[in-house]
Amino acid sequence: MARPLKPQTPLAERLIQARGAMPRAEAAVRLNTHPVTLGTYERGAALPTAEVLIAMREVYAISLDWLISGVGEMRGPALPPDQNRLPDRGRLRALFQAFIDTVARQPATLQKKPEELADWLLRGYDWMGGPSPDDGSPHPVNTTKEAD
């Protein structure tokens, strides 16, 4: 039988509250961690990693603001699916590489305002999630004029 939990911190109390009636073994599997590790988090003997916190947000359907700080509602309004995901690291890497390549070819690009560069990066990120490059749509690096 599992040791009874005696939370030593407010975070530990919120972790137990977030898990609710879900058995610790099931929660641990869904969070991709060991039940003993989850128990150390729920007692306040250790802090969960960022990866586990993110998994808790998904598995328990809770607000990380509430979980970490106790501020706000435990279950805030649901985010639209496109805002509930972390950015794709592969897409970001490709986008940053395209930006670096553009700056190397067109140094004047860096003379733009920071807001314009940020918009350029966002358009590129959106484009990379859209149609494949071989569909004839222009790549964002090709839409920047050499002599702005």
Secondary structure, DSSP 8 states (H G I E B T S, - for coil): --------SHHHHHHHHHHTTS-HHHHHHHHTS-HHHHHHHHHTSS---HHHHHHHHHHHT--HHHHHH--S-SS-----GGGSS---HHHHHHHHHHHHHHHHH-GGGGGS-HHHHHHHHHHHHHHHTSS-GGGS---GGGGS-S--
